Amino acid sequence: MQKQNVVVKFCGDSGDGMQLTGNMFSSLSAILGNEISTLPDYPAEIRAPQGTLGGVSGFQINLGAGVYTPGDKADVLVAMNAAALKVCTLGSKFNVPGAKFNEADCTYKKNAVIVIDTDSFGEKDLEKALYQTRQMEEVFVELGIPESVQIVPVAITQLTKESLKDSGMDNKSILKSRNMFALGIVCWLFNRPIDKAIHFLEGKFAKKPALIAPNVKVLTDGYNYGNNTAMNINTINVEVSEDLQHGTYTSIAGNKATAWGLIAAAHKCGKRLFLGSYPITPATDIMHELAGRKDMGVMVVQAEDEIAGVCTAIGASFAGDLACTSTSGPGLSLKSEAVGLAVMAELPLVIIDVQRGGPSTGLPTKTEQTDLLQAVYGRNGECPAVVIAASTSANCFQYAFEACKIAVENMTPVILMTDTYLANGTGLWRMPKLAELPEIKPQSVPAELKGKYSVSLRDENSIRYWATPGMEGYEHRNIGLERDSLKGSISTNPENHEKMVKARQAKVDQVVNKIPELRVQGNADSDTLLIGWGSTEGHLHAAANELNCALAHFNYINPLPKNTAEVIKRYKKVIVCELNNGQFATLLRSKVQGVEFKQYNEIMGQPFAVERIVEAVKNL
Amino acid sequence: MEASQFKSDQYVRFCPGCGDHAICAALQQAMAKIGVPTYNTVVISGIGCSSRMPHYLNTYGFNTIHGRGGAIATGVKTSHPELTVWQMSGDGDCLAIGGNHFIHEIRRNVDLNLCLFNNRIYGLTKGQYSPTSPKGFVSKSSPFGTVERPFIPAELVMGARGTFFARTLDVDMPTTVDCMVKAQEHKGASVIECLVNCVIFNNGTHNWIADRETRAEHSILLKHGEKMIFGANKDKGLALDYSAGIMPKLIVVPADDPRVLVHDAKMEDPTLHRMLALMGQEKFTDVLNAEIQPELPVALGVIRDVEAETYNDAVNNQIEEVRGKSKAKTFDELCMTLEHWDM
């Protein structure tokens, strides 16, 4: 069977290694030339009781050509236990008593292939997953799974035990290898060459060589099981992408791409990268990655709280480093006074907000775009900062780099918005050489200002000069208080204050001349324009293709691209699609007059589904 | 160097008679004695009267936001350990809104000098009680007297495993300068509690020891390696009395008593340092009992001065160590460490 792209979902208990399996399969597919997009979905609890509905962890991959999203629904599902099958079948209604299959909620397609581990459908398993029945055969009826779905029962646990019976491993370790058997079956199903998979596994376990042989054995046995038994399914061939630019590729998660973008920027501008941060889901992986990058000279301070995270970064920036802080919504709230200090002191600073469901603690592991107005406006006083947003896991690299470039060249805080979906999802990334990346020229103080320096001195673009401690003849006092527009000392003069407010605004406004213009994707000649920002680009792109309409997707939020109003005004029907209650629409209404902005919003802690957007837009 | 080299061109706006004037002058003298050039000296502050200090010093300075000076100073020193970093803070800035940063910069032992101006009042917001105001203290925000138990800063410092603690008085310039110089010599977080008078909102709060008449009787200047002797006639000494119960107790004995202690600021164990730092503090923690006459003198000078690895050294050394061992040195080499393929 030949397909353009296929959505595969691995689902099991959070201890079953589904994230690892999914990651391995997606990397393997990427190596073979497929475009990939992934969506991990795991519970907030670190370890929910085994086999329960609350402990189900999933990993979805879309692979093939023309891949923009992780896919709405799975073509192939691997369900490692009874709880996983239930959660995947009933979707958000998994804990509604008596709920049955319903196409809208189900996370796989009507004609999906589902591989189940029959050894995890025993009486106890069914009881833990809150089934009425205690018979595996009755599970499908109880869930109302339609006939069109093809169930492939495999005794994965037994076969794994059999495979490893001579390995000398204990029972617990053997059971942990079930995921490799499942991966073997899926590799066979997709005609992935087993030697590539084995090679990949050897790389993965390079630091634990004892684990290589048993894992390779289970993987191979799983593969051969599919190949040798009369499994009544057709193998699937997925198209190899032809759109990919020539180059060296890897698959990368958004948080890691963000961290690497910061590193690249630091190396590019010859400054040391400093991260002050505090652990917070889903941003922490940025800190983890950078803490491990001392080889690249990165300095990480795990601070005592969110405020200290940003404040240590401000200290490092004052002293001349490329300084960053990473956080999520609640942390951004805590940091806002300090971000205001960086605005007032006109110091470069990159603040990464990996958005999650809010308000308050909200939904820490789920995705949302609800921090937009907080990022743009959420500070006391007239307090402009640059706000940009990444739109794919891989381009988190590009926008992290861009955030640093804007910050040090314009002496301003830059807030980079990503979210859970981008942070944890992976995509194919063409690794650039440092030399290919744009130059970064920090706004260093010119030598002729020695002895005459003031913290208020600006260039023709309203950008002040960066003099740092250790430089003789540039001693100065910076402040969070209003300062005199010439001397830099404390000033409460009314006219001076207004002048300074405008100077800081002008500085942020002129960034518009340094960012690309808005580009229209899809059918530019359509009457209808979809508008989105940040992580929804893939879904909106796919929806615009299906609707044969235009899409304007924003990576630059403040300032907006120069041609924003001109582009939007070309269209009769303008629909702003966001994972919030209409924050970008609100912003656009204040910036672009005379346009009726319609809205499509979802606030469910999940990424869009292309089919829901298409349906909704048709009815607007 | 000369103290005048450290004076900025800014008019000093502390109230006439404020103790901060004296600390400012002491700082300029101490910085001149220390001899680190103005351009390698950084003074960080938060918000409050004392936090105006950076404006009056001709060094690099950053007057930041309320309570956060400690975190910002940590960032400066850790990222640029070659700089000499001072932090100016008050009892509100440091012990209330900035309390968390305060204990953590001490715990980490960031190599900086922290002048903690303790006037037991919020001055810049015009007279509210602070975390060091005595219990029962009447202020604008405690018209019937505070019901709170105050902090004793030395206890916080030692509780956070501090390596340096000194106490000085605004009216005692030589001791203040000496404590500042010793703080700079000490590698690690050095806290100097500067007892300052707020002439407007809390005048005379330290009179017990600040009054010329009684200072010699009510305080003792501790010097490392010297006997703990005090009194106008140098006739009293401090000793440990082991007969009082389970815990030994500090007592006043005649100066020639063989039991008189020799001050050892370098002692790792903070128990005795804490006992010394707590001497006479009841005079400042319970205003309702104005008649209280502490038996023991208030300790001034460098009470604790021990060595421990600094955070900034540890962080920078670890980076150097990892860099030395690592094969990938550049971004391009780093990319090649990932699983990658050509297409």
Interface residues (C-beta under 8 A of the other chain):
Chain A: S27 A30 I31 G33 F200 G203 L244 H246 G247 T248 Y249 T250 S251 I252 W260 I263 A264 H267 R272 F274 G276 R293 K294 D295 M296 G297 V298 M299 V301 A303 E304 D305 I307 A308 C311 T312 A313 I314 G315 A316 S317 F318 A319 G320 D321 A323 E337 A338 G340 L341 A345 M431 K433 L434 P469 G470 M471 E472 G473 Y474 E475 H476 R477 N478 I479 G480 L481 S489 I490
Chain B: S8 Q10 P37 T38 Y39 N40 T41 V42 I44 I47 P54 H55 N58 T59 Y60 G61 F62 N63 T64 I65 R68 G70 A71 I72 A73 T74 G75 V76 K77 T78 S79 H80 E82 L83 N100 H101 H104 V315 N316 Q318 I319 V322 R323 S326 A328 K329 T330 F331 D332 L334 C335 L338 E339 H340 W341 D342 M343
